[in-house]
Amino acid sequence: MSDYTRRKFIKQNSLLGMGAAMSISASPAIFTNITKDTDTPAILGGKPVRTESWPKWPRWNPETDEQGVIEVLRSGIWSRNKVVTEFENKWAEAVGAKRALAVVNGTNALIASLVQLNIGGGDEVIIPPYTFIATAVAVLATGAMPVFVDTDPETFQIDPEKIEEKITSRTRAILPVHILGLPANIERIMQIAKKHDLIVVEDACQAWLAEVNHKKMGTFGNAGCFSFQNSKNLPIGEGGAIVSDDDDFMDRCYSYHNYGNPYGSVVGDVGAGTVIAGTKLRLAEYQAAIGLAELKRLDGETAIRNENAEYLKSQVKDIPGIIPYKLYDNVTRAAFHLFPFRYKKEEFHGLSRANFLKALAAEGIPCSGGYAPLNKMPYLNNAFQSKNFQKMYPKEMLDFNIYLEKNQCPLNDQLCNEEAVWLSQTLLLTEKSDMNQIAHAIEKVRKNADSIKNQI
Ligand SMILES: *Cc1c(COP(=O)(O)O)cnc(C)c1O
């Protein structure tokens, strides 16, 4: 950064120096740069398209949000009680599930679901490589082996048509992720799961209130898992939930999240020792109070994100080299945790994605290149080298070179390493005019791609 600032400083100053020495007619480009500041890319010293800030996250309104939290704090009842139950009931209602269980985070929602569906050592679980690391580490934490299926670059989701070729005698579950808040092709995935008698745990940790055919994500599989971490569209700081219509499963999850104490169909006597091998994953009352306050704005904000995403998509889709996300035909609503598009540098004079991102950020549009490929990182080999894994799997399955070969996802590599660009959900919580600025900034970078490429 400091290096970049220094180079920019030198460039700007040498530009002025040259302008004084040369005649205007001999150097029209330089003349234009100096006088028409808004046409010069901000990364080369011009005026940024946008200088105003974007909405901060999380949102918090003391007047409407704080009372419930303060009541909990003053009550002295901070451990799981009425407010957590109220949050669970409201979350179950919001997604249209019979039951919800609040837990400490999304990662542990996934682990608890897998464990209570009897997935563990010796099993294979099919997952996408285009996801947050928590999806993969949740599988490893149960002792199961993640098997990666390549991404459909148009939708950024797991490609359902490549799932069946990865099913083996060890495969027990599919763990689809509705990544970026865009629904995976869950109806197709459920068909495949049914055909092969596989469990489905949905990672809906970015897909709050997203829908396929008016049914909410997280309610298609045996279990749906959510995250309420600080950056998420329903932020509590930390928090998560499991939803399902299966009472026995939900009773076991409840018991598991509370040391294995009896609950519902998990019967027994705490005095005689707990009933199942549990752990402790309970959400606190004040966390639930924050969740209840944030939940009030989630539906309205989701509607705004959908409207603005659709509008922004219409504004950028015809810019050569910009290919926005595609939604499957059955999607009736997305969550838009992110607004993704693919960047084709061929249409930008070969300007690398890294420099495109820098140039766009300089115009006042924060952006990122997104995930790195999850199917080839050292955490996998580390797990394979552990004593636990060596007890559970034959040697060939833990050979990292063989594993890498079997789990190649070339389309995902291209997406991660060259093409994906993300805009944060907070950018979508604004007005149409702000969407126009984003589109304008992209067009401006494209118009100047050649000079940016040559000067930075
Ligand atoms: C955030 C996230 C998780 C994990 O949730 P935490 O609450 O951070 O543990 C899992 N999967 C995906 C896709 C996520 O985005």
The ligand as a Gaussian input file, in Angstrom:
#p B3LYP/6-31G(d) Opt

LIG

0 1
 C      -20.139000     -18.086000       8.306000
 C      -20.233000     -19.409000       7.688000
 C      -20.118000     -20.593000       8.413000
 C      -19.737000     -20.643000       9.851000
 O      -20.471000     -19.838000      10.680000
 P      -19.810000     -19.281000      12.029000
 O      -20.982000     -18.724000      12.757000
 O      -18.804000     -18.263000      11.654000
 O      -19.214000     -20.435000      12.746000
 C      -20.283000     -21.787000       7.737000
 N      -20.528000     -21.836000       6.435000
 C      -20.631000     -20.715000       5.693000
 C      -20.930000     -20.829000       4.241000
 C      -20.461000     -19.471000       6.289000
 O      -20.531000     -18.375000       5.545000

